[in-house]
Amino acid sequence: MSDGLVDLFSGKYWKMPADVSMPVGPTVINPLPKNYLEATEKYSGQVKVVEQPDGGLSVDGYQGGLPFPNPQEPHKGWKVLANVWYRYIPHLSYISHASGCTINSTGNINCSTGNVVYRQLSYNTDPGTTNEVDPEGRFYTQWFMILEPEQDRYTASLTIAYNNLKRSQDIYAFIPSMRRYQAVSAMARCGQTSGMDINQDDYRSGFNSNITQFNVEYAGERKVLSLILSKMPDSKFPDGYDMPLGWPRPSWGKWQLRDVDVISAAKIPSQSSGYCYGKRVMYVDKADSAPLWEELYDPKGTLWKIGGLFLHTVDVPNIGPVDASGSLIYAFWDIQNNHASIIADPTDNSHSFYVNEQMPKEFLDENRYSTPSGLNLIMR
């Protein structure tokens, strides 16, 4: 088990459900897409780690695929983190009616739903795409709009990440009452999203921060139990979950013993002031460079949150089964405040997770879903 999972089972923070069951099956490694592997073989040899004047690190020569297929010292831990950033994710995805639910210290539950559009704009390797660099220097964008509750409907955000790793992400918010978008301060990255125990740096399947601003220690290799979902829960939260934690039920799929690299990432001194986390311990799957578990510490070095990233295997058109598909369940347990947050894809047949060629035509509009001005079209 990961250290955080051991803590959950110990009972010193949360009480595991009495009927908890974790059926373990064989480890199934779905290979990375052929084109992504070819890009890795072609370009990884020219990728270099560049030391920055402020003590951080960056990369030079990246053109696609996995930058460090066999990370070694020096800077082994940081190379694993760079692999997390550049891991394979399908270049287009749309989640209709994704749900986010919170459990507070008294057991009360609040849920919301929203739509998510993810688009990778540079270094694509999917069939029918090119690995050309976006003219505006964008690496990826993520658009999100709340559908429910009604009083928050149409509230939306757009995140833009750039190929220049040293450039901070741009975040824009659309405020329905103002009927226009506005830029969000970079200082707001640590703010909880809609009351969730998850912030901007926790998204993108467990890590959405600036890798040039971290010192990373390599803590070793482990074998760790992780849940790779064969199906999403078949009902809305809390139905279909093992309460009171919101723990996975056996119907979701079998747990697997995965080989992981364990790293500990902390902000470099020049970037650490005011940052919410003292360090982030990540259990990174060796097969696809996706985080499977995380332990998040506060600035004083005390354990704050335990995160489980339960990947959902999706059959991507013209590629095949992909574990790190962008479809997953986030489960974050805030042990200091006795809170929990669960984010999941839709659970009924009327809504779905769409990827690449499956994308509904309206969401192919790059201007509407990948530019700040597109936010202003939401209520028109």
Backbone torsions as a table, in degrees:
resi	resn	phi	psi	omega
1	MET	NA	153.3	169.3
2	SER	-68.0	160.2	-179.2
3	ASP	-60.6	-38.6	178.9
4	GLY	-65.0	-38.4	178.7
5	LEU	-66.7	-37.9	175.0
6	VAL	-59.8	-43.4	179.4
7	ASP	-62.1	-39.6	179.1
8	LEU	-63.7	-41.5	-179.4
9	PHE	-73.9	-21.9	-178.7
10	SER	-67.3	-25.1	179.5
11	GLY	84.2	1.8	-178.1
12	LYS	-78.5	-16.4	177.1
13	TYR	-112.3	-54.1	-177.9
14	TRP	-129.2	152.6	176.9
15	LYS	-94.9	117.4	177.7
16	MET	-62.5	145.5	175.3
17	PRO	-55.1	141.4	-176.8
18	ALA	-62.9	-28.1	-176.5
19	ASP	-99.5	19.0	-174.7
20	VAL	-57.7	135.9	179.7
21	SER	-141.7	131.3	-178.6
22	MET	-126.5	79.3	179.2
23	PRO	-64.7	129.4	-177.2
24	VAL	-104.5	129.3	178.8
25	GLY	-115.2	-173.0	178.7
26	PRO	-68.4	151.0	175.4
27	THR	-77.1	122.7	-178.7
28	VAL	-115.4	113.8	179.9
29	ILE	-100.0	108.2	173.4
30	ASN	-82.5	124.6	-175.5
31	PRO	-64.8	152.2	174.4
32	LEU	-65.6	154.5	-178.6
33	PRO	-56.3	144.3	-176.5
34	LYS	-54.8	-48.2	-177.4
35	ASN	-65.7	-35.1	178.5
36	TYR	-67.2	-40.5	177.2
37	LEU	-65.5	-38.2	178.1
38	GLU	-65.3	-39.8	176.8
39	ALA	-64.9	-37.7	177.3
40	THR	-60.9	-47.9	-179.3
41	GLU	-64.0	-36.7	-175.9
42	LYS	-76.0	-38.9	-168.9
43	TYR	-110.7	-20.5	-171.3
44	SER	-62.8	-29.0	-179.1
45	GLY	-65.2	-19.9	-178.6
46	GLN	-99.1	0.3	-179.5
47	VAL	-81.5	128.8	-178.9
48	LYS	-122.7	147.0	172.0
49	VAL	-85.8	131.1	-178.0
50	VAL	-116.6	123.5	177.7
51	GLU	-79.7	133.9	-176.3
52	GLN	-99.0	153.5	-179.0
53	PRO	-57.5	-29.1	-177.4
54	ASP	-85.8	3.9	179.6
55	GLY	97.9	-7.2	177.4
56	GLY	-83.9	-178.9	-179.5
57	LEU	-129.0	155.9	174.5
58	SER	-144.5	-179.8	178.2
59	VAL	-119.3	153.2	175.1
60	ASP	-132.3	138.3	175.9
61	GLY	92.8	6.5	-179.8
62	TYR	-72.1	133.0	178.2
63	GLN	-136.2	6.4	177.9
64	GLY	139.5	161.8	-178.3
65	GLY	76.7	-163.2	179.2
66	LEU	-85.8	125.0	-175.9
67	PRO	-68.9	-34.3	-175.5
68	PHE	-132.6	80.5	-175.6
69	PRO	-64.3	-22.6	177.6
70	ASN	-136.9	73.0	-173.5
71	PRO	-60.7	132.3	179.3
72	GLN	-133.0	166.1	172.7
73	GLU	-68.2	152.1	1.9
74	PRO	-77.8	162.2	176.3
75	HIS	63.5	36.2	-177.0
76	LYS	-60.4	-45.3	-179.2
77	GLY	-61.0	-41.5	-179.5
78	TRP	-67.5	-34.8	177.6
79	LYS	-64.5	-36.9	175.6
80	VAL	-62.9	-41.2	178.3
81	LEU	-64.8	-38.5	176.3
82	ALA	-62.7	-37.4	176.1
83	ASN	-63.4	-37.4	176.2
84	VAL	-59.9	-44.1	-177.7
85	TRP	-64.3	-41.2	-175.1
86	TYR	-100.2	13.7	-178.4
87	ARG	-60.4	160.7	179.4
88	TYR	-68.0	129.5	169.1
89	ILE	-138.8	134.4	177.3
90	PRO	-51.5	144.5	-169.2
91	HIS	-73.4	-19.0	177.4
92	LEU	-136.2	136.2	171.8
93	SER	-153.1	151.1	178.8
94	TYR	-138.2	123.0	176.9
95	ILE	-107.6	118.3	179.7
96	SER	-96.7	124.0	177.8
97	HIS	60.3	45.8	170.0
98	ALA	-64.5	146.2	-177.1
99	SER	-112.5	145.8	173.5
100	GLY	-132.3	123.2	-176.2
101	CYS	-128.4	144.9	177.5
102	THR	-121.1	147.9	173.9
103	ILE	-120.4	120.8	-179.3
104	ASN	-91.4	-176.9	-172.6
105	SER	-65.8	-18.8	178.2
106	THR	-98.4	2.5	178.7
107	GLY	90.7	1.3	177.7
108	ASN	-69.9	143.8	-176.2
109	ILE	-118.7	132.3	174.0
110	ASN	-127.2	135.1	-177.7
111	CYS	-129.3	153.6	173.2
112	SER	-140.7	162.8	175.6
113	THR	-130.6	157.2	-179.7
114	GLY	-162.9	168.7	176.5
115	ASN	-105.2	142.6	-178.6
116	VAL	-129.9	131.8	175.2
117	VAL	-123.6	119.9	179.4
118	TYR	-111.4	134.0	-179.6
119	ARG	-139.9	123.5	172.9
120	GLN	-94.8	128.9	-170.8
121	LEU	-109.6	-9.9	179.4
122	SER	-136.5	153.0	173.6
123	TYR	61.2	34.7	179.4
124	ASN	-75.4	145.7	177.5
125	THR	-125.6	-0.3	179.5
126	ASP	-64.2	148.0	176.4
127	PRO	-54.2	137.1	180.0
128	GLY	86.2	0.9	177.3
129	THR	-116.8	172.4	173.8
130	THR	-121.5	158.7	178.8
131	ASN	-93.8	23.4	178.6
132	GLU	-65.4	154.9	179.8
133	VAL	-84.1	135.9	177.5
134	ASP	-57.8	134.2	-178.7
135	PRO	-56.4	-28.3	179.6
136	GLU	-92.8	6.3	175.8
137	GLY	76.2	15.8	-178.4
138	ARG	-84.3	138.9	175.0
139	PHE	-90.2	-53.5	175.7
140	TYR	-151.1	162.7	172.2
141	THR	-131.4	151.3	173.6
142	GLN	-136.0	122.2	-178.4
143	TRP	-107.7	135.5	-178.7
144	PHE	-139.6	136.0	176.5
145	MET	-137.5	133.0	178.7
146	ILE	-76.8	135.7	175.0
147	LEU	-103.5	-41.5	179.8
148	GLU	-138.8	144.8	7.5
149	PRO	-73.6	161.2	-172.8
150	GLU	-59.0	-35.8	-177.6
151	GLN	-67.9	-16.5	178.3
152	ASP	-107.0	0.8	-175.4
153	ARG	-56.4	139.2	178.8
154	TYR	81.1	-8.3	171.5
155	THR	-62.3	130.6	-171.9
156	ALA	-144.7	164.4	177.2
157	SER	-145.5	157.2	175.4
158	LEU	-134.5	126.1	175.5
159	THR	-108.8	131.8	178.0
160	ILE	-122.9	120.0	175.2
161	ALA	-107.2	145.5	-171.2
162	TYR	-113.3	157.4	176.8
163	ASN	-67.4	-31.0	173.8
164	ASN	-72.9	102.7	-172.2
165	LEU	-61.5	-24.8	-178.3
166	LYS	-80.3	-12.2	179.3
167	ARG	-82.9	129.0	-179.7
168	SER	-67.0	149.7	174.5
169	GLN	-63.6	148.4	171.2
170	ASP	-98.6	135.7	177.4
171	ILE	-127.4	130.6	180.0
172	TYR	-124.9	144.2	178.6
173	ALA	-121.8	138.6	173.6
174	PHE	-101.1	122.8	-178.8
175	ILE	-104.3	110.8	-175.8
176	PRO	-55.4	-40.0	-177.4
177	SER	-65.6	-26.9	179.2
178	MET	-92.6	-19.0	-177.5
179	ARG	56.6	34.7	175.1
180	ARG	-157.8	166.6	179.7
181	TYR	-96.7	162.2	173.1
182	GLN	-147.3	152.1	179.4
183	ALA	-70.5	146.0	178.7
184	VAL	-104.6	134.3	-179.5
185	SER	-62.0	142.1	177.1
186	ALA	-61.6	-22.9	179.1
187	MET	-69.1	-13.7	-177.0
188	ALA	-87.6	3.3	-176.5
189	ARG	-62.0	-28.5	-178.4
190	CYS	-85.4	-6.3	-179.5
191	GLY	-70.5	140.5	177.4
192	GLN	-65.9	141.0	-179.3
193	THR	-90.0	114.5	178.5
194	SER	52.2	38.3	178.1
195	GLY	78.5	3.9	-179.3
196	MET	-76.8	159.4	175.7
197	ASP	-85.9	30.8	-176.1
198	ILE	-135.7	135.4	178.8
199	ASN	-118.0	-176.6	-175.9
200	GLN	-54.9	-37.5	-176.3
201	ASP	-74.6	-9.6	-179.8
202	ASP	-94.6	-11.2	-175.8
203	TYR	-77.7	-168.0	-173.4
204	ARG	55.0	50.3	176.4
205	SER	62.6	34.6	170.8
206	GLY	115.7	-12.0	177.2
207	PHE	-156.6	121.5	-177.0
208	ASN	-143.4	48.2	-175.9
209	SER	-122.0	177.7	-176.7
210	ASN	-85.5	109.3	-174.1
211	ILE	-67.4	-18.4	179.1
212	THR	-74.6	-9.2	-176.2
213	GLN	-103.1	14.5	-175.0
214	PHE	-123.4	138.7	160.2
215	ASN	-89.9	136.0	-175.4
216	VAL	-129.6	124.4	175.1
217	GLU	-97.6	137.5	175.2
218	TYR	-90.6	118.9	-173.9
219	ALA	-99.7	-2.9	174.7
220	GLY	119.5	-179.4	179.1
221	GLU	-101.7	144.4	178.6
222	ARG	-141.3	162.6	164.3
223	LYS	-106.7	125.2	-172.1
224	VAL	-133.5	136.9	173.8
225	LEU	-69.7	130.8	176.0
226	SER	-143.0	151.7	179.7
227	LEU	-97.3	117.1	173.0
228	ILE	-103.2	109.6	-171.1
229	LEU	-69.7	129.4	169.8
230	SER	-88.5	-21.3	176.1
231	LYS	-155.5	152.8	175.7
232	MET	-76.8	160.0	174.1
233	PRO	-52.5	143.2	-172.9
234	ASP	-91.2	11.8	176.7
235	SER	-153.2	164.7	-176.2
236	LYS	-74.3	151.3	178.6
237	PHE	-61.4	137.5	5.6
238	PRO	-90.3	-3.4	176.4
239	ASP	-62.7	141.4	-179.6
240	GLY	86.6	-1.2	177.9
241	TYR	-119.0	153.8	177.0
242	ASP	-89.8	108.8	-175.1
243	MET	-93.4	158.0	15.2
244	PRO	-90.6	-1.6	-176.9
245	LEU	-81.3	-20.7	-167.5
246	GLY	77.5	37.4	-174.8
247	TRP	-79.7	149.7	179.2
248	PRO	-61.8	143.8	174.0
249	ARG	-97.5	156.3	-179.2
250	PRO	-56.0	-26.3	-178.7
251	SER	-66.1	-16.5	-178.6
252	TRP	-71.9	-27.5	-176.0
253	GLY	145.0	175.9	-178.4
254	LYS	-95.0	144.7	175.4
255	TRP	-74.1	149.4	-179.4
256	GLN	-126.5	150.2	175.0
257	LEU	-92.4	109.0	-173.5
258	ARG	-108.7	145.1	172.9
259	ASP	-80.8	127.9	-177.5
260	VAL	-131.5	155.3	164.7
261	ASP	-98.6	131.1	178.9
262	VAL	-102.6	123.7	179.9
263	ILE	-128.3	155.7	177.4
264	SER	-125.9	115.2	-174.6
265	ALA	-110.9	127.4	178.1
266	ALA	-133.5	146.4	179.9
267	LYS	-60.9	141.5	173.3
268	ILE	-63.9	154.4	-173.7
269	PRO	-51.0	-39.1	-176.5
270	SER	-69.8	-13.9	-177.8
271	GLN	-114.8	-1.1	-170.2
272	SER	-83.6	-21.9	-176.2
273	SER	-62.0	123.9	177.7
274	GLY	81.1	-1.0	-178.8
275	TYR	-78.4	145.4	-171.3
276	CYS	-72.5	-30.0	-174.7
277	TYR	-109.6	136.8	172.8
278	GLY	-75.9	-39.3	173.9
279	LYS	-161.2	159.3	178.0
280	ARG	-125.5	113.5	175.1
281	VAL	-91.5	127.0	-174.3
282	MET	-125.2	136.6	175.1
283	TYR	-104.5	101.7	-169.3
284	VAL	-100.3	121.0	-179.0
285	ASP	-61.5	127.2	-179.4
286	LYS	-67.9	-27.7	-174.7
287	ALA	-73.3	-36.9	-175.8
288	ASP	-136.7	10.0	174.9
289	SER	61.6	26.1	178.1
290	ALA	-98.1	136.5	173.5
291	PRO	-64.4	137.5	178.6
292	LEU	-110.5	-34.7	176.6
293	TRP	-140.8	153.1	176.1
294	GLU	-143.3	148.2	168.9
295	GLU	-124.8	122.4	-174.7
296	LEU	-109.9	127.5	-176.9
297	TYR	-109.0	146.1	178.0
298	ASP	-77.1	173.3	-177.0
299	PRO	-59.5	-20.6	178.6
300	LYS	-86.7	-2.6	178.7
301	GLY	89.2	13.9	179.2
302	THR	-97.0	137.1	179.4
303	LEU	-57.3	131.2	-174.1
304	TRP	-117.1	-52.5	-176.4
305	LYS	-133.7	148.5	172.0
306	ILE	-117.5	127.0	-176.2
307	GLY	-119.1	132.8	172.6
308	GLY	-113.7	127.5	178.4
309	LEU	-110.0	102.6	-175.1
310	PHE	-97.4	99.4	-174.5
311	LEU	-70.4	147.8	179.8
312	HIS	-115.7	116.8	179.9
313	THR	-69.2	124.6	-178.4
314	VAL	-122.8	138.2	176.4
315	ASP	-84.1	101.5	-176.8
316	VAL	-83.6	129.4	-177.9
317	PRO	-52.9	135.0	176.7
318	ASN	65.1	11.0	179.1
319	ILE	-127.8	-49.0	-177.8
320	GLY	114.1	-168.4	-176.6
321	PRO	-67.0	130.8	-179.4
322	VAL	-129.6	126.0	178.7
323	ASP	-77.8	-47.9	-179.6
324	ALA	-86.7	65.3	-171.6
325	SER	-89.8	-10.2	-170.8
326	GLY	94.5	-10.9	173.8
327	SER	-96.1	125.1	-176.1
328	LEU	-168.6	173.8	169.8
329	ILE	-113.8	126.7	170.8
330	TYR	-92.2	130.0	172.0
331	ALA	-129.2	112.4	-179.8
332	PHE	-118.5	123.4	179.3
333	TRP	-108.8	113.6	178.6
334	ASP	-86.6	99.1	-172.8
335	ILE	-78.8	-18.4	178.4
336	GLN	-77.9	-33.2	-176.4
337	ASN	-111.5	5.9	178.6
338	ASN	56.2	46.0	178.9
339	HIS	-119.3	162.4	171.9
340	ALA	-148.8	151.3	177.6
341	SER	-136.1	136.4	179.8
342	ILE	-127.2	124.2	175.7
343	ILE	-117.4	129.7	-176.4
344	ALA	-143.3	156.9	172.8
345	ASP	-69.4	169.3	179.5
346	PRO	-58.9	151.4	-174.6
347	THR	-113.2	-2.1	-178.8
348	ASP	-118.1	168.6	-173.9
349	ASN	-74.5	-13.2	-177.5
350	SER	-82.5	-12.1	177.5
351	HIS	-133.0	157.7	-171.8
352	SER	-156.3	176.2	172.3
353	PHE	-103.5	120.3	-177.6
354	TYR	-110.7	138.7	-176.6
355	VAL	-136.5	137.5	176.1
356	ASN	50.2	-116.5	-174.8
357	GLU	-63.9	-15.4	179.8
358	GLN	-79.9	-9.6	-174.2
359	MET	-58.4	128.6	171.7
360	PRO	-57.1	142.7	-171.7
361	LYS	-56.1	-37.4	-175.5
362	GLU	-62.0	-26.5	-177.2
363	PHE	-89.0	2.3	173.6
364	LEU	-81.7	-7.0	-178.7
365	ASP	-71.3	100.3	-175.7
366	GLU	-65.0	-39.0	-179.5
367	ASN	-62.9	-41.1	-175.9
368	ARG	-72.1	-35.9	-171.5
369	TYR	-111.6	3.1	-179.6
370	SER	-135.0	9.8	177.6
371	THR	-130.3	151.6	178.7
372	PRO	-58.8	-39.8	-178.6
373	SER	-62.4	-26.8	178.3
374	GLY	-65.1	-26.2	176.9
375	LEU	-61.0	-34.4	-178.6
376	ASN	-68.7	-8.1	179.4
377	LEU	-90.0	-3.1	-171.4
378	ILE	-60.1	-43.2	-174.7
379	MET	-102.2	19.6	-179.3
380	ARG	-107.5	NA	NA
